[in-house]
Amino acid sequence: MARPKSVADENLWKTIDVLSSFSPTSNSGAAEEIADQIQQTIINGNLEEGARLPSERDLARMLSTSRPTVSQAIRILVVKGLVYTRRGSGAFVARRYGEGLAASVNLMMPLDRDTAPQLNELRLWLETAGVTEAIQRATEDELREGEAALARLQESTGDTSAWMSADTHFHATLVRASHNPYLASIYESVHAALIRYEHRDWIDRGTVPTWLSADDAEAVTAIHAPILDAIRARDFEAGRKAVLRHHDAMARHLSASHD
């Protein structure tokens, strides 16, 4: 691969340099190993926020593995919120992981069909608290960030990976407007754990969830706008109802993922 010349390409080359020394040690767990290695480089600060990852084809060649294995590794990182994708643009490093509790909060209980609803309930409580505080504290700049996050979510409809990235970004953006970084970090950690459980078939096999199919994706996206509307209107009751509506939809998705 020829060394790039532009600034953006030089950044890509730095990313390639960081990743090129890694080689999976087993076939069965290669995707997890690749994801763990990229995660560690992000935590260590060796991959900067916004850095573009090599294409899946180039990564597969660099790591002497298959493209489906690399695709699975990227899906793992997407649901963890470490990497985001944009339609037609590739995968990028999300904001640097480890700037709060999200790097150290470990869920000590196994997540399964019995405990997932309880974790989803915790997610509801955290998001309700975050949105309540955001209604009081969000600045005009933060409202604009929320609007941009919603637009990104709407534009991602139909592209599962980009939609997952945009969904995580939207919720995190609103909860960060609470101006409580501890609440935001705990929320993001809980959200990532639930998303990884809910979309495990997509991670493992690339199977698109039924609720993100062409017929249902727009309806799922539409339930997000009222949360931002409530923050913009400084309406506590509307905010509570909008968060609860989203929670109920997620509970149905978690239940469907058991089947």
C-alpha positions, 0 to 999 in steps of 0.5 A, spaced: 500 500 500 503 506 497 504 511 503 498 517 502 500 524 501 494 528 504 493 530 511 487 525 512 491 520 508 497 521 513 492 520 519 489 513 516 497 511 515 498 512 522 492 508 524 495 503 519 501 503 523 498 502 529 494 496 527 499 492 523 503 489 528 497 485 531 495 478 529 489 474 531 492 468 535 486 464 533 480 463 528 474 462 533 475 468 537 479 472 531 473 478 531 473 479 539 481 479 539 481 484 533 476 488 537 479 488 543 486 490 540 483 496 537 479 498 543 485 497 547 489 502 542 483 507 543 483 507 550 491 508 550 490 514 546 494 511 540 488 512 535 485 519 536 478 521 536 475 521 528 481 517 526 479 513 520 480 506 520 482 502 514 477 499 509 475 492 511 478 489 505 485 492 507 484 490 515 483 483 513 489 483 508 493 486 514 491 482 519 491 475 515 484 474 516 477 474 512 473 480 511 467 477 515 471 477 521 473 484 520 466 486 519 464 482 525 470 486 529 467 493 527 460 491 529 462 489 536 466 496 536 460 500 533 455 497 539 460 499 544 460 506 542 468 506 540 467 506 533 462 509 528 460 508 521 457 513 516 454 511 509 459 510 504 465 513 508 467 507 512 469 507 520 472 512 525 474 512 532 469 515 536 470 520 542 476 517 546 474 512 550 476 512 558 475 519 559 470 517 565 467 511 568 465 508 562 472 505 561 472 502 568 464 500 570 464 493 569 457 489 569 458 484 575 452 480 573 451 476 567 446 479 562 441 474 559 434 474 558 432 474 566 437 480 567 436 484 561 430 487 563 433 489 569 438 493 566 434 496 561 430 499 567 436 502 570 437 505 563 430 508 563 432 511 570 439 514 568 436 517 561 430 520 565 435 523 570 439 525 564 433 528 560 430 531 566 437 535 568 438 537 560 431 540 560 434 545 565 441 545 563 442 544 556 445 550 552 443 553 545 450 549 543 447 543 546 441 543 543 444 544 536 448 538 537 442 534 539 439 537 532 445 534 528 445 528 532 437 527 530 439 529 523 444 524 523 440 518 525 434 520 520 439 520 515 442 513 517 435 509 516 436 503 512 444 502 514 444 498 520 451 499 522 451 507 521 444 507 524 447 503 530 452 508 531 448 514 530 443 512 535 448 511 541 451 518 539 444 521 539 442 518 546 449 520 549 449 527 546 442 528 550 444 525 557 451 529 556 447 535 556 445 534 563 452 537 565 454 531 569 459 527 566 459 521 571 451 520 570 453 520 562 459 515 563 454 510 567 449 511 562 453 510 556 456 504 559 449 501 561 446 503 554 452 499 550 451 493 554 444 493 552 445 494 545 450 489 545 446 484 548 440 486 544 443 486 537 448 480 538 445 476 532 447 482 528 454 482 531 455 475 530 452 474 523 450 480 520 443 479 521 439 485 521 434 486 527 426 485 524 425 492 527 430 495 523 428 492 517 425 497 511 418 497 513 419 498 521 426 502 521 423 509 520 418 508 525 423 506 530 427 512 528 421 517 529 420 515 537 427 519 538 425 526 536 420 527 541 425 526 547 429 532 543 423 536 542 421 536 550 428 538 552 428 544 547 421 546 550 423 545 557 417 540 558 419 535 564 412 531 563 413 531 555 420 529 556 418 523 561 413 520 556 418 521 551 423 517 554 418 512 557 416 511 550 423 509 547 424 505 553 417 501 552 420 500 544 427 497 547 423 492 552 419 489 546 426 489 542 429 485 548 423 481 548 423 479 541 431 478 541 430 472 546 425 468 540 
